[in-house]
Amino acid sequence: MSGIFINYRHGTHSFSVAALADRLAAHFGPDQVFVDHHMQSGIRYPDELRARLKAADVLVAVIHPGWVDTFDREPPDWVRWEIGTALADGKEVVPLLLADTPPPGRAEIPDDIGELAMRQAARLRTAHLSEDVDALLARLESWLPPSRPVRPRPPVKRRRTWLRATPLAAVPVLLPPLLAAVLGDWSSYLAAGILSLFFMIATSAIFLVQLWLLPPTARLERRTGTMLYREYMRKYWVVPALMCTALAIFTIQYTIDAGPWALYFTPFVAVLAAFYIHRLVHEEIQRDEEWPPAPSPEPGHIRRAAVRLHEVLTRNQAPYRSRLHQQQVTQVYLDLAETKVALAARRDLPWRAWLTSGHSTVPIVFPVWTAGIAALIATGTLLHTSPPFALYAFDAVALVITAAVAAAVIALDRAIKRRTDSQMVDELTEWQQTLGPLVFVRAEHR
């Protein structure tokens, strides 16, 4: 299918038309530009011209010096027929004046294509070829998007849930035993277990606060999540600036206190951190500029994809849209619809299915953490030469509290995830009501 149909009269200017066709094909894609010298040998050209013109979104009528004097010299006049058919079908028609050719007057051309004289003309001059071509490309982009080679996306390799949970579980599980092993006393194991339990209780309080603050946080994320990453960084630059400043102060102080060896080690770590941060920022910026955007279950990426689709649909006010463009916007809309269905299904998972779905690492981290606390307390009790009954009672109470806190955190995490998914489902429903008519109603006018 062709998005641009080049209409022209053969003559000495045909080389300019061929160069223009190659430039348009390089910008919009070879399958989006048709010119008659691209037809295959042996094909019946009247049928091919009719099919290509019917499939086109825009007709570019090349007007050369003496063009107005060439009509109906040898019937049938295909140039006149192509322009007249495009105007009658309501397609966009762009007159393109070569060199210093004056715009044709209505009285100078046949009545059935007289509307052409009312269309704003573009110009292609040898002395200003580059800027004239760029202006024509920008004008044609109002009706069809440029062709950007779509690089095949490598399949997303998600690590297993237990692999993602391992680093999170390592700190609360391994740190207390290491501290207790250094001290070596039986009471140190008990103290390490109780300290780890206090950290678990503090973590549960963080989850509770997060659940309580979820509505205002969601409203704030909805306002900021639709921003492009560059815009977000420009508006809220003070937050990363303060974090980087605090990190730099800590690093300098640590380097001074640690001794000469830190003068070599710290710059190396700083360079690695800067490289990692730059890579993350670059990936976010690339994701903002990607069209069509890749589907993602992350709220920020979902919002930006919806906003990008809305911008693309409202920026193009033409009633006709290229088939490539229509396929792209339809695919993005369907990706958002599939994401909504997936989020709704994840929100409605029963307990057992949710625990085994791998949606969260909390159901793995906290049971492992609980086992680590139990191991510390049991080790301390076993190292005691003659543990009293009160110690066994203390161990039992501590283990019950640990299990209860772990279960509470898992329940809080599930509630947070379900509310977040529900909010995104409601938000995507609103986006569907806005984007659906823009995507599909216009398609009915094709």
Sequence and secondary structure as in RCSB ss.txt:
>XXXX:A:sequence
MSGIFINYRHGTHSFSVAALADRLAAHFGPDQVFVDHHMQSGIRYPDELRARLKAADVLVAVIHPGWVDTFDREP
PDWVRWEIGTALADGKEVVPLLLADTPPPGRAEIPDDIGELAMRQAARLRTAHLSEDVDALLARLESWLPPSRPV
RPRPPVKRRRTWLRATPLAAVPVLLPPLLAAVLGDWSSYLAAGILSLFFMIATSAIFLVQLWLLPPTARLERRTG
TMLYREYMRKYWVVPALMCTALAIFTIQYTIDAGPWALYFTPFVAVLAAFYIHRLVHEEIQRDEEWPPAPSPEPG
HIRRAAVRLHEVLTRNQAPYRSRLHQQQVTQVYLDLAETKVALAARRDLPWRAWLTSGHSTVPIVFPVWTAGIAA
LIATGTLLHTSPPFALYAFDAVALVITAAVAAAVIALDRAIKRRTDSQMVDELTEWQQTLGPLVFVRAEHR
>XXXX:A:secstr
  SEEEE   STTHHHHHHHHHHHHHHH GGGEE GGGS TT  HHHHHHHHHHH SEEEEEE TTGGG TTSSS
S HHHHHHHHHHHTT EEEEEEETT     GGGS GGGGGGGGS  EEE GGGHHHHHHHHHHHHTTTS      
          HHHHHHHHHHHHHHHHHHHHHHH  HHHHHHHHHHHHHHHHHHHHHHHHHHHTHHHHHHHHHHHH
TS HHHHHHHSTHHHHHHHHHHHHHHHHHHHHH THHHHHHHHHHHHHHHHHHHHHHHHHHHHH SS     SHH
HHHHHHHHHHHHHHH   S   HHHHHHHHHHHHHHHHHHHHHHHHHT  HHHHHHS S SHHHHHHHHHHHHHH
HHHHHHHHSSS  HHHHHHHHHHHHHHHHHHHHHHHHHHHHHHHHHHHHHHHHHHHHHHHHIIIIIGGGG 
